[in-house]
Structure formats: C-alpha cells, structure tokens
Amino acid sequence: MNTNEQTQLLDDLQSLLERQIELAQQANIGDVELLSEQTTYLVEKIAQTGVLESAEFENRRERLQKLYHQLNLVITARRDETDETLSRVRRGKKTVEAYGNNI
C-alpha cells in the first residue's frame, strides 16, 4: 500500500471519528454505533499497514488518539446523563406507586 493510500485511510478514520463525536454530542448514539463498524474496519486496515508506527505519521497518531479520547469522554458523559434520567424516572415511578397505594 502506497503512502497516498495510507494517508487516505487515516483521513477517512479521522473524518469518521469527528462525525461520531458530533453525533454523540447530539445524543445520537445509534448512529455512533453504526459508524463504529466502519471505524473498526478502517482501524484494522490501518493496523495491518503499520503506518502509525512510522515516525512520519506521529502527528496523525497523536491526533487520532485525541479524537478517540474525546469520543470516549462524550459517550461517557451521555451515559451518565442517561443514568441520572433513569434514576429520576424510577424515583418518580415509586412516588406515583406510593401515592396510588394510599388512595
């Protein structure tokens, strides 16, 4: 695989990660999951080439690591928000049940 093809794979991966971050920030986790299949495929192809092990691509490797970290943070924040909302719903349900039992 030549350098242009390797660079294209890295560009594609970066674009997918940026899109996943954008979707996660919009709480569109279903589409994030769909894109993760494409992302996984690209990561496997990139790993096979060994392109990120080259000093020439060190900046790209660091950029991709930052994007993965950012994506992880956004998804974790969304999960925490969902957990909190679920807890509020459960407390509300218990309140309604307690109220219904006392009527």
C-alpha positions in Angstrom: 0.0 0.0 0.0 1.5 3.3 -1.0 1.7 6.5 1.1 -1.3 8.1 -0.6 -3.5 5.2 0.2 -2.3 5.1 3.8 -2.9 8.8 4.2 -6.4 8.3 2.7 -7.2 5.6 5.3 -6.0 8.0 8.1 -8.1 10.8 6.6 -11.1 8.6 6.5 -10.7 7.4 10.0 -10.3 10.9 11.3 -13.4 12.0 9.5 -15.4 9.1 10.9 -14.2 9.9 14.5 -15.1 13.5 14.1 -18.5 12.6 12.9 -19.0 10.1 15.8 -18.1 12.9 18.2 -20.6 15.2 16.6 -23.3 12.6 16.7 -22.5 11.7 20.3 -22.8 15.3 21.4 -26.2 15.4 19.8 -27.1 12.2 21.8 -27.5 10.2 18.6 -25.8 7.1 19.9 -27.5 4.8 17.4 -25.7 6.4 14.5 -22.5 6.5 16.5 -22.8 2.7 16.8 -23.4 2.3 13.1 -20.3 4.4 12.3 -18.3 2.3 14.7 -18.5 -0.6 12.3 -16.8 1.4 9.6 -14.3 2.8 12.1 -13.4 -0.7 13.2 -12.8 -1.8 9.6 -10.5 1.2 9.0 -8.6 0.6 12.2 -8.0 -3.0 11.2 -6.7 -1.9 7.8 -4.5 0.7 9.3 -3.1 -1.7 11.8 -2.3 -4.1 9.0 -0.3 -1.5 7.2 1.7 -0.4 10.3 1.5 3.2 9.1 1.0 4.7 12.5 4.2 3.1 13.8 6.2 5.3 11.4 7.7 8.5 12.8 6.4 10.2 9.7 2.8 9.8 10.9 3.4 10.5 14.6 1.3 13.7 14.5 -1.5 11.8 12.9 -1.3 9.1 15.5 -1.5 11.7 18.3 -4.5 13.4 16.6 -6.3 10.1 16.3 -5.6 9.3 19.9 -7.0 12.6 21.0 -10.1 12.1 18.9 -10.7 8.6 20.4 -10.2 10.1 23.9 -12.7 12.9 23.1 -15.2 10.4 21.7 -14.9 8.3 24.9 -15.5 11.4 27.1 -18.6 12.4 25.2 -20.1 8.9 25.3 -19.3 8.6 29.0 -21.0 12.0 29.7 -24.1 10.9 27.7 -24.2 7.6 29.6 -24.0 9.5 32.9 -26.8 11.8 31.8 -28.9 8.8 30.8 -28.2 7.1 34.1 -29.3 10.2 36.0 -32.5 10.5 34.0 -33.3 6.8 34.5 -32.8 7.3 38.3 -35.3 10.3 38.3 -37.8 8.2 36.3 -37.5 5.4 38.8 -38.0 7.7 41.8 -41.0 9.3 40.1 -42.5 5.9 39.5 -42.0 4.9 43.1 -43.7 8.2 44.2 -46.6 7.5 41.9 -46.9 4.0 43.2 -46.8 5.1 46.8 -49.4 7.8 46.1 -51.6 5.2 44.3 -51.4 2.8 47.3 -52.5 5.5 49.7 -55.7 6.5 47.8 
